[in-house]
């Protein structure tokens, strides 16, 4: 039988019976059943990503491929490592990946990397006296808002002057 990945199969069985020195052989077939192949499931891309996922889980980065080798060669092993460098120096990250990735694939990779991450954390930086004034960042170090008098105020709700104040901190 030729190996196949998925499909419907039937088993054939031969029954051998020895009765009074005679041999009886009968053939029969099973009912059809479905076989699902899970080969390659481990290497599939998925969304949302976890920050602890290997970098090859990103769209455009094949496990063992050129981009994967370039990234791991510079210690970018996880999605977290990728996103950290992306937020600090996107042009350096693009140079690491190299010209083997088209601009369209690069854009798709960035979208996948910055899409909602399921184990995302938020960070708060307090300044001034106590913990009544601060700023809050998401997992990708994007400014999300201001903490004023111990209460969070989203960026969309801030006045122009408050946004300027935040940028100066």
N, C-alpha and C positions, 0 to 999 in steps of 0.2 A: 504494500500500500504506500502510495506517495504521501509524504508529510504535507499537510496544509495548515494554515493558520486558524481559520474559523470556518464553521459551516455545519451542515447536517450530516450525520453519519449513521450507519447501521452496522451491527456486528453480525458476522456469520459464525455459526457454531456447528461442529460435527460431534455427534454423540456416538460413542462406540460401546456396544453392548455385546458381551459374550454369553450366549445362551445355548446350552447343549452343544458345545464345540462349533457353533456357527457364529459368525461375526456380522452384526447389523450396524450399518452406518447410515445415519440420517442427517440431512442438512436442515438448518433453520436460520432465519434472520430475525434480528431484534427489531423493535419499533425504531423509527428514526429519532435521534436525539441531537441536540445542538451542542457544539463544543465552542467555547469562547477562548481565544488566545489572549493572554495578558502580556505577551512579549513586548517590551518597549514601554510599558506603563510607567516604569520607574523614571524614565528620562523625559516624560511629557512635561510640557509647560503648563502652568496653572495660574489662576488668578482668583483671589488676591494672593500675592506673594507673602511669605514670611520674611522678615529681615534676616533670619538665620538660614534661609534657603541658600543653596549653592548658586553662584553667579550664573552657571549654565542654565538655570531655570528661566532666565530672562529670554524673551523673544529676541532672536538674532544672535544668540550666543549658544552655539552647539557644544555639547559635552565633548571635550577632546579636540574641538575645532581650533582654528587659528586665533580667533578672538578670545576664546577660553584660555588658551596657552599664554597669550599676551597679558591677560588680566591676572591670572594666577602667578605669572612670572614677576609681577609687581605687587604681589601680596593682596590682590583684590580677589578674595575667595568667596565672600558671601554677598548677598544683595545689600546688606548694611554697608559693607566696605564700598560697594559701587555707588550707593546713594550718598555716602559721606564725601567721597571724592567729587561726585557730581555737584554737590552743593558748594564745595570749596573751590574747585577748578575744573569746570566742564571742558575747556579746551585741552587740558592735560589728559583728561580721561579719553577724549576723542583721539588724541595722538597715540595713547596706549593701545586702543583698539585698532588703530591704523586704517589704511585705505582699503582693506579687504571688505569693509562694511560700507555699503552705499549710504548716501545721505537719507534716503527714504527708510531704510532698515534701521539706521541710527536713530531717527526720529521715533520710529515705532518702539525701539528698545527703551528709549527715554520715557515714553508714555507708559510702557509696561512697568518700568522701575519705579515711577513716581505715582502710579495708580494706588488707590487705597490699600494700605498694608494692614493685614489682619492683627498683628501683634504690636501695633504702633503705640509709641509712648509720646507724651507731651512733656515739655521742659519749661520750667519757670525760672526766671532770673530776677531776683529781688534786688532793689537798690534803695538807698536812703535808709532811714531808721526803721527798724522792725521789718515785718513782712507785709506791709500794707500797700506798697507800691512796687510794681514789677512788670515784666513783659513775659508773654507766653509764646512758645514756639511749638510747631508740630514736629513729628518724627523726622521731617525733611528740612528742619531748621527754617521753615517759613514762619514769619511773624503772624501770629493769630490774633493778638490783641493785647490790651493793657489791663493790668490789675491795679485798680485805684481804690483806695480805702478798703482793701481786702476783697473787692468785688471785681469779677472779670467783665471787661467790656470788649466785645468783638471789634475787629478792625472796621467793619462796615458801619458800626455805630459811632465811630470816633469823628470828631470835627477835624477840619483841616489843620488847625493849630495843634491839636493833640497828636496828629500823625507826624507833623514836623518835630514835635517834642520827642516822640518815640525814635525817630530816625537819628536824632542828635545824641541819644543815650548809648 
